[in-house]
Amino acid sequence: MTHPTDAEARTGPVPAPAGKGLRGGSVGLLAAVTLGLSSVAPAYSIAVTLGFVTLVVGHLAPAALLLGFVPILLTAFAFRELNREMPDCGTTFVWTTRAFGPLTGWLTGGWVVQIATLIAMTALSQVGATYLLQLLGLQSLAGSPAAVTITAVLLLAAATSIAYRGLHLAASVQYVLLGLQLAALLGFGVAAIARQGAATPSLAWLNPFAVDGFGPFAEAVMLCLFIYWGWDALITANEETRDGDRVAGQAAVISTLVLLGTYLFTAFAAISFAGTGTDGIGLGNPDNAADILSTLAPPVMGTALAKVMQLAVCVSAVSALLTSLVGSSRSTLSMAAHGALPKAFAGVHPSHRTPGFGTLFFGAATACLLILLTLVSANFLGDAILCIGLLIACYYGTTALACVWYFRGRLRNSPRDLMLRGVLPLLGGLLMLAAFARSAHDMYDPAYGATSFHGIGGVFLLGAGSIATGAVALTIARTRFHRFFRDGRTTVAERTITED
């Protein structure tokens, strides 16, 4: 006989995810995987990360990509198991609330996730705007902060409009955008390997034990965490996915594996063609690190096809922006439905069946944050982007540990439960929290990033400040949403009765 865990006994039965008004069964496995991959922005992520990883560990960048994938995969198992048990579009918020209570759920599963996504969306809109202007040959405008910001706001408006009109439309658009990204990366990789390059591909590049010291390798792995982040956005569509309790979890694991293959292939191709030298087009040249694909695409593919790679990076950012809007609005929909946010966020458009208010709110909030950070300082925006790593490690690690804690009473039921609900998520959670501690240590250094304040790194202040601000917001929320913070399981129906 299976006994409920202490967490289950405290919070009662998990409410059924139905009743929020979303259009159930509107996407299948392929669409879910597409949404997951799109939210990661693979072309953009590898373009802006591979160079920095190579600066740290040289030709062992593929090994860093592989090792950085390990905690991501272990966390994906935790997401899959929790989604099977509680297929709610609130995902991390709901799961951490069930495991650790409403305080942890609201702060790490709600606030931290939304702040990380909001900052990421400001970066994605800016990157998409810059690449679009460059692609159109408007180099002078691409160098103008005002022109880039205006273009970014227009891209935000377009993405918000698509997300507002429904998940099916968003998924259809993502097929095209993701297809272009993967085709461009595949074409680049094949062309780079086919040419006589600076180095011959070797399996030794995958050997993590060849790195000189733990410090450099830890830094490289933390850089790699960023390029895998975002796949969990697909799980927020579980209530609109056919067999969402099963398919969404499968899609999470599949999308992470596809990302690994794509990144390793691109890394091998880039290193074999350009090498890791510190001059010219070498990946060890600091001047190339910020966007390695823009540097390598012309000599690998030719000037005309290099434009396709530029377009791929542009649509990669826009595609991730669209999926982020889809995920954020559904997370806050669930929070409002459970009584943890104002009921306006629980509103669903009667015909589009989307979280209308939440979608518009996040589109507008991203535009406002982008304008604010641009006015303050371009360096300030850059440091805000760098602090995302701290927030990622925080909520991924908490979610993985929530899986272990929630299922702790069932881990002896079978070897499968012990491994997939216990051992693997525990390892993933510990690795993520270790990454969090290491990131916080590194970010504290005033030389980390472009800003500092009284000898403390600006990136650390922004990351830790975001969490501290969340603690303040939590204090305020507790005075407004008494029922949720009392039992952590207010349903839409209960809330309506209480208010009436």
C-alpha positions in Angstrom: 0.0 0.0 0.0 1.3 3.5 -0.9 1.2 6.0 1.9 1.0 9.8 1.2 4.1 11.8 2.0 4.1 14.4 4.8 3.9 17.2 2.2 0.8 15.6 0.7 -0.8 15.2 4.1 -0.1 18.8 4.9 -1.4 20.3 1.7 -4.2 17.8 0.9 -4.9 16.4 -2.5 -3.5 18.2 -5.5 -6.3 20.1 -7.2 -7.1 19.1 -10.8 -5.5 21.3 -13.4 -8.7 21.7 -15.3 -10.8 24.7 -15.0 -8.4 27.6 -15.8 -10.0 28.1 -19.2 -7.1 27.1 -21.4 -7.6 25.2 -24.7 -6.8 21.6 -23.8 -5.2 19.2 -26.4 -4.2 22.0 -28.8 -0.5 20.8 -29.1 1.2 17.4 -29.3 4.7 16.1 -28.6 6.3 17.7 -31.6 4.9 21.1 -30.8 5.9 20.8 -27.2 9.5 19.9 -28.1 9.5 22.8 -30.6 8.4 25.2 -27.8 11.1 23.9 -25.5 13.9 24.2 -28.0 12.7 27.6 -29.2 12.7 29.0 -25.7 16.4 28.2 -25.3 17.3 30.1 -28.5 19.9 27.6 -29.6 21.5 29.7 -32.4 21.8 32.8 -30.3 22.9 30.8 -27.2 25.8 28.9 -28.8 26.8 32.1 -30.8 27.3 34.2 -27.6 28.6 31.4 -25.3 31.0 29.1 -27.2 33.7 31.8 -27.5 33.8 32.5 -23.8 33.8 28.8 -22.9 36.8 28.3 -25.3 38.6 31.3 -23.7 38.5 29.4 -20.4 39.2 25.7 -21.4 40.4 25.9 -25.1 39.7 22.8 -27.2 38.0 21.1 -24.3 34.9 23.3 -24.8 32.9 20.2 -25.9 33.8 18.5 -22.6 32.4 21.6 -20.8 29.2 21.5 -22.8 28.8 17.8 -22.0 29.5 18.2 -18.3 27.3 21.3 -18.1 24.5 19.2 -19.5 24.6 16.7 -16.7 22.8 18.8 -14.0 20.3 19.9 -16.7 19.4 16.4 -17.6 19.1 15.3 -13.9 16.8 18.3 -13.3 14.8 17.4 -16.4 14.0 14.0 -14.8 12.7 15.9 -11.7 10.5 18.1 -13.9 9.2 15.0 -15.7 8.3 13.1 -12.5 6.7 16.1 -10.9 4.7 16.9 -14.0 3.3 13.4 -14.1 2.1 13.8 -10.5 0.9 17.4 -10.8 0.3 18.5 -14.4 -0.3 22.2 -13.7 0.8 25.1 -15.9 2.3 26.7 -12.7 5.0 24.0 -12.8 7.8 25.0 -10.4 5.5 27.2 -8.4 3.0 24.4 -7.7 5.6 21.8 -7.2 7.8 23.7 -4.7 4.6 24.8 -2.9 3.5 21.2 -2.5 6.9 20.1 -1.3 8.1 22.9 0.9 5.1 25.1 1.5 3.7 28.4 0.1 6.6 30.6 1.2 9.3 28.7 -0.8 6.8 28.1 -3.6 6.0 31.8 -4.0 9.5 33.0 -3.8 11.7 30.5 -5.6 9.0 28.9 -7.8 7.2 32.1 -8.6 9.2 35.3 -8.1 12.7 34.0 -9.0 11.4 32.3 -12.2 9.5 35.3 -13.4 12.3 37.8 -12.7 14.9 35.6 -14.5 12.5 35.3 -17.5 11.7 39.1 -17.5 15.4 40.0 -17.6 16.1 37.4 -20.3 13.2 38.8 -22.4 14.8 42.3 -22.2 18.1 40.8 -23.6 16.3 38.8 -26.2 14.4 41.7 -27.6 17.5 43.9 -27.7 19.5 41.2 -29.4 16.8 40.5 -31.9 16.5 44.2 -32.7 20.2 44.6 -33.2 20.5 41.7 -35.5 17.5 42.7 -37.5 18.9 46.2 -38.1 22.3 44.7 -39.1 20.6 42.3 -41.4 18.7 45.1 -43.1 22.0 46.9 -43.6 21.2 49.7 -41.2 24.5 49.6 -39.4 24.3 53.1 -38.1 20.9 52.4 -36.5 22.2 49.1 -35.1 24.7 51.2 -33.1 22.1 53.6 -31.8 20.6 52.7 -28.4 17.5 54.6 -29.2 16.9 52.9 -32.5 17.6 49.5 -31.1 15.2 50.1 -28.2 12.4 51.3 -30.4 12.9 48.3 -32.7 13.0 46.0 -29.7 9.7 47.4 -28.4 8.1 46.8 -31.9 9.4 43.1 -31.8 8.0 42.8 -28.3 4.6 44.0 -29.5 4.6 41.5 -32.4 5.6 38.6 -30.2 3.0 39.6 -27.6 0.3 39.8 -30.2 1.1 36.2 -31.4 1.2 34.8 -27.9 -2.1 36.6 -27.1 -3.8 34.9 -30.0 -3.1 31.3 -28.8 -0.6 28.5 -28.3 -1.5 26.8 -31.5 -0.5 29.9 -33.5 2.6 30.4 -31.4 3.6 26.7 -32.0 3.0 27.1 -35.8 5.3 30.2 -35.9 7.9 28.4 -33.9 8.1 25.5 -36.4 9.4 28.0 -39.0 11.7 29.9 -36.7 13.2 26.8 -35.1 13.6 25.1 -38.5 15.6 28.0 -39.8 17.9 27.9 -36.7 18.6 24.2 -36.9 19.1 24.2 -40.6 21.6 27.1 -40.4 23.5 25.4 -37.6 23.6 22.1 -39.5 24.7 23.8 -42.7 27.4 25.7 -40.8 28.7 22.6 -39.1 28.8 20.5 -42.3 30.6 23.2 -44.2 33.1 23.8 -41.4 34.0 20.1 -41.0 34.2 19.6 -44.8 36.8 22.3 -45.2 40.4 21.7 -44.3 40.5 23.5 -40.9 43.0 24.3 -38.2 42.5 21.2 -36.2 41.3 17.6 -36.7 38.2 16.7 -34.6 39.1 14.4 -31.7 37.2 12.5 -29.0 39.8 13.8 -26.6 37.9 17.1 -26.7 35.2 15.4 -24.7 37.6 14.5 -21.8 36.8 16.6 -18.7 39.8 15.2 -16.8 42.2 17.0 -19.2 41.3 20.4 -17.9 44.0 22.1 -15.9 42.4 22.8 -12.5 38.9 22.8 -11.2 38.4 26.5 -11.2 38.5 27.0 -15.0 36.4 24.0 -15.7 33.8 25.1 -13.1 33.6 28.5 -14.7 33.1 27.0 -18.1 30.4 24.7 -16.9 28.5 27.6 -15.3 28.7 29.4 -18.7 27.2 26.3 -20.2 24.2 26.3 -17.8 22.9 29.4 -19.6 22.8 27.9 -23.0 20.6 25.0 -21.8 18.2 27.2 -19.8 14.6 27.7 -20.9 13.5 24.2 -22.0 11.2 24.0 -19.0 9.0 26.7 -20.6 7.4 23.9 -22.6 6.0 22.3 -19.4 3.9 25.4 -18.7 1.9 24.3 -21.7 1.0 21.0 -20.1 -2.7 21.8 -19.7 -2.9 22.6 -23.4 -0.9 19.5 -24.5 -2.5 16.2 -25.4 -1.8 13.8 -22.5 0.0 16.7 -20.8 0.9 14.7 -17.7 3.0 12.4 -19.9 3.9 14.2 -23.1 5.2 17.4 -21.5 7.7 15.4 -19.4 8.8 13.4 -22.4 9.2 16.6 -24.4 11.4 18.1 -21.7 13.9 15.2 -21.8 13.9 15.1 -25.6 14.5 18.8 -26.0 17.5 18.7 -23.7 19.0 15.8 -25.6 18.5 17.6 -29.0 20.1 20.7 -27.5 23.2 18.7 -26.4 23.6 17.1 -29.9 23.2 20.5 -31.6 25.7 22.2 -29.4 28.3 19.5 -29.5 28.2 19.3 -33.3 28.5 23.1 -33.6 31.4 23.2 -31.1 33.3 20.4 -32.9 32.8 22.1 -36.2 33.8 25.6 -35.1 37.0 24.4 -33.3 38.0 22.1 -36.1 37.7 25.0 -38.6 39.1 27.9 -36.7 41.1 26.3 -33.9 41.6 27.9 -30.5 44.3 30.4 -31.4 44.3 33.9 -29.9 44.5 35.8 -33.2 42.6 36.0 -36.4 39.4 33.9 -36.4 40.6 31.6 -33.6 38.1 30.9 -30.9 40.7 31.9 -28.4 40.7 35.5 -29.7 38.8 37.6 -27.2 37.6 39.9 -29.9 35.5 37.0 -31.4 34.0 35.7 -28.1 30.9 37.9 -28.0 29.5 36.3 -31.3 31.6 33.5 -32.7 29.2 32.6 -35.4 29.2 36.0 -37.0 33.0 35.7 -37.2 33.1 32.2 -38.6 30.1 32.2 -40.9 31.6 34.3 -43.8 34.8 32.2 -44.2 32.9 29.0 -43.7 29.7 29.6 -45.7 30.5 32.6 -47.9 29.1 36.1 -47.6 25.7 35.3 -49.0 25.0 32.3 -46.8 26.5 34.1 -43.8 23.4 36.3 -44.0 21.3 33.2 -43.4 23.3 32.5 -40.2 22.8 36.2 -39.1 19.0 35.7 -39.8 19.0 32.5 -37.8 20.5 34.2 -34.7 18.0 37.0 -35.1 15.0 34.7 -35.3 16.5 32.6 -32.5 16.2 35.6 -30.1 12.7 36.5 -31.3 11.6 32.8 -31.1 12.8 32.6 -27.5 11.1 35.9 -26.7 7.8 34.5 -27.9 8.0 31.3 -25.9 9.0 33.2 -22.8 5.8 35.2 -23.1 3.8 32.0 -23.4 5.5 30.4 -20.4 5.4 33.5 -18.1 1.8 34.2 -18.6 0.8 30.7 -17.9 2.8 30.5 -14.7 1.2 33.6 -13.4 -2.2 32.3 -14.5 -1.6 29.3 -12.2 -0.4 31.5 -9.3 -3.6 33.6 -9.6 -5.8 30.5 -9.9 -4.3 29.2 -6.7 -4.9 32.5 -5.0 -1.2 33.7 -4.9 -1.6 36.7 -7.2 -4.4 39.2 -8.1 -7.3 37.5 -9.9 -6.7 39.6 -13.0 -3.8 37.3 -13.9 -6.3 34.4 -13.8 -8.3 35.9 -16.7 -8.5 33.9 -19.9 -9.5 35.4 -23.2 -13.0 34.0 -24.1 -12.1 33.2 -27.8 -8.3 32.8 -27.9 -8.3 30.9 -24.6 -5.0 32.4 -23.5 -4.0 34.3 -20.3 -4.8 37.6 -22.0 -4.0 40.0 -19.1 -0.8 38.1 -18.2 0.5 38.1 -21.7 -0.1 41.8 -22.1 1.4 42.5 -18.7 4.6 40.7 -19.4 5.0 42.2 -22.8 4.5 45.7 -21.3 6.7 45.0 -18.3 9.6 43.8 -20.6 9.3 46.9 -22.7 9.4 49.2 -19.6 12.4 47.3 -18.1 14.3 47.5 -21.3 13.7 51.2 -21.6 14.6 51.8 -18.0 17.9 49.8 -18.1 18.9 51.4 -21.4 18.4 54.8 -19.9 20.4 53.9 -16.8 23.4 52.4 -18.6 24.2 49.9 -21.3 26.6 48.3 -18.8 23.8 48.0 -16.3 21.7 46.0 -18.8 24.7 43.8 -19.5 25.2 43.0 -15.8 21.5 42.3 -15.4 21.8 39.7 -18.1 24.8 38.1 -16.4 23.0 37.7 -13.1 20.4 35.4 -14.7 22.8 32.5 -14.0 22.4 32.9 -10.3 18.6 32.9 -10.6 18.6 29.8 -12.9 20.7 27.7 -10.5 18.4 28.8 -7.6 15.1 27.7 -8.9 16.4 24.7 -10.9 18.1 23.4 -7.8 15.1 24.0 -5.6 12.8 22.2 -8.0 15.1 19.2 -8.2 15.2 18.9 -4.4 11.4 19.4 -4.3 11.0 16.3 -6.3 13.1 14.3 -3.8 11.2 15.7 -0.8 7.7 15.3 -2.3 8.3 11.7 -3.3 10.4 10.7 -0.2 7.7 8.4 1.1 7.5 6.4 -2.2 11.2 6.0 -3.0 11.2 2.4 -1.7 8.3 1.4 -3.9 10.5 0.4 -6.8 14.1 0.8 -8.2 12.6 3.2 -10.8 11.2 5.5 -8.1 14.4 5.4 -6.2 16.5 6.5 -9.2 14.2 8.8 -11.1 12.5 10.5 -8.2 15.3 10.2 -5.6 18.9 9.7 -6.6 19.1 11.5 -9.9 17.1 14.6 -8.9 19.1 14.8 -5.7 22.3 14.9 -7.6 20.9 17.4 -10.0 19.7 19.7 -7.2 23.0 19.5 -5.3 24.9 20.3 -8.5 22.7 23.3 -9.2 23.1 24.6 -5.7 26.8 24.2 -5.9 26.7 26.2 -9.2 24.6 28.8 -7.3 27.3 29.1 -4.6 30.1 29.2 -7.0 28.3 31.8 -9.1 27.6 34.0 -6.1 31.3 33.8 -5.1 32.5 34.8 -8.5 30.0 37.5 -9.0 30.9 39.1 -5.7 34.2 40.2 -7.3 33.9 43.8 -8.4 35.9 42.8 -11.6 33.0 40.5 -12.6 30.9 42.3 -15.1 31.0 46.0 -16.0 29.7 47.6 -12.8 30.5 47.5 -9.0 29.4 49.3 -5.9 31.6 49.8 -2.8 33.9 46.9 -3.8 31.0 44.5 -4.6 30.3 43.3 -8.1 27.2 44.8 -9.7 26.2 41.4 -11.1 26.1 40.0 -7.6 24.1 42.9 -6.3 21.6 42.6 -9.1 21.2 38.8 -8.6 21.1 38.8 -4.9 19.1 42.0 -5.0 16.5 40.4 -7.2 16.1 37.6 -4.6 16.0 40.1 -1.7 13.4 42.2 -3.5 11.4 39.0 -3.9 11.6 38.5 -0.1 10.1 42.0 0.4 7.4 41.3 -2.2 6.7 38.0 -0.4 6.1 39.9 2.8 3.6 42.2 1.1 1.9 39.3 -0.7 1.3 37.5 2.6 -0.8 40.4 3.8 -2.9 40.2 0.6 -3.3 36.5 -0.1 -4.1 35.1 3.4 -5.7 31.9 2.3 -2.9 30.8 0.0 -0.2 31.4 2.6 -2.3 29.6 5.2 -2.7 26.3 3.4 -1.0 26.7 0.0 -3.8 25.0 -2.0 -6.5 27.5 -2.7 -8.4 26.6 -5.9 -10.3 28.8 -8.2 -13.6 27.6 -6.9 -12.6 28.0 -3.2 -11.3 31.5 -3.9 -14.5 32.5 -5.7 -16.7 31.3 -2.8 -14.5 33.1 -0.3 -14.6 36.4 -2.2 -18.3 36.1 -2.7 
